[in-house]
Amino acid sequence: MSSPVFERLSTLAEPTRARMLRVLAVHELAVGELARVLQTSQPTVSRHLKQLDAGGWVLRRKVGTATCYRVDPSSLEPEAAALWEVVRAPLDEDARDPASLYAEDLRRLDGVLAERSADSEELFRRLGGRWDEVRQELFGEACLLPALLALLPPGLTIADLGCGTGAMLPLLAPVAAQVVGVDREEAMLEVARARVQGLDNVTLLRGRLDDLPIPSEGVDLAVCALVLHHVRELGPVLAEARRVLRPGGRLVVLDMGEHDREDYRQTMGHQHLGFSREQVAALAAAAGLSLATWRLLPPDPRAHGPGLFVAVLARP
């Protein structure tokens, strides 16, 4: 007869189960919440939980129609508790790297718990708890970004660098004097042309980010959204952005924070596995720009990609 230690080692040798235990040691979660934290399907979570439950690794309790799970080391058998501490220690160490999968798990956990907290403040005490849902039913969410963009001063010339299919252009057009969208791919620009039809202050240009078809000091503000991780050599791109910005101009960069999803290089053609604040600051300085703002964006528990940041680079 095999020793229970081998069954326990087999259970903890599966990375997904180890991640689940580590998250559940922080907070009790339902199956759907745990699936959002780990960015995997509910059937996959349920399958692993069944094995963890059978091995005595998790505690469960019913909350209405849902079942919630947690890890309580004090409830584990002594040998299991000791083994879990051996496994957990290096995971906690890895989580100190903000680009690691384990750190991202904890950020997504915060997002899931924040959503739960918002839901529980319910019934405002009746309508209050439903207010977001009511507002979305009435107005949708498309009004939020245009409302914020209206804070921009009037009369700006704005460039969307790597505009792709032009999703940002109709949002920028109402608050700018002129909007210029630049992309290398004609297929992308075709879609963008259809999207901006009738917007007289929008111009689309085909060109490379390291050789922009824009005059020097021709724009007040530039946007580069989810583009830089596709670019191998970033120095020439940021130098070009500086060239086209007027003195005092700003480049707004939206991109992924550091992560360790190496498969993105093959499956999605990414040249960089996100960026740290230090990397962006160094790249900006080398191009004659300064990092004015850096902010990690709150993770969306429904999103499947790495967390995002927004940075503002200023031309002196």
JOPE-V729435 format. One line per field, one symbol per residue. ss: DSSP state (2 for helix, 1 for strand, 0 for the rest). psi: psi as a letter, one per 40 degrees, with the letter a starting at -180 (. if undefined). burial: b if it has 9 or more other C-alpha atoms within 8 Angstrom, else e. A space follows every 50 residues. Layout:
BEGIN
ss=???
psi=???
burial=???
END
This chain:
BEGIN
ss=00022222222200222222222200001122222222000222222222 22220000111110011111002220022222222222222222000000 22222222222222222222000000222222222222200022222220 00000011111000000022222000011111100222222222200000 01111101001000000011111110022200022222222222111111 11111110000002222000000010222222222200111111110000 0000000111111110
psi=hiiddddddddeehdddddddddeedihiidddddddefiiddddddddd ddddeediiiihgbeihiiihhdeeiidddddddddddddddddeeheei dddddddddddddddddddeeiffecdddeddddddddeaeeedddddde eiiieihhhhhfebefdddddddeeidihhhhidhddddddddddehege ehhhihiideghfhihfeidhihghfddeehdhddddddddddeiiheii hhhhahihifgdeddddefheigaiiddddddddddefiihdihhhihih eeieiiiiihihhhh.
burial=eeeeeeebeebbeeeebbbbbbbbbeebbbbebbbbbbeeebeebbebbe bbbeeebbbeeeeeeebbbbbbeeebeeebbeebeebbeebbebbeebbb bbbbbbbbbebbeeeeebeebbbbeebbbbeeeebbeeeeeeeeebeebe eeeeebbbbbbbbbbbbebbbbbebbbbbbbbbbeeebbbbbbebbeeee ebbbbbbbbbebbeeebbbbbbbbbbbbbbbeebbbbbbbbbbbbbebbb bbbbbbbbbeeeebbeeeebbbbbbeeeebbebbbebbbbbeebebeebe beeeeebbbbbbbbbe
END
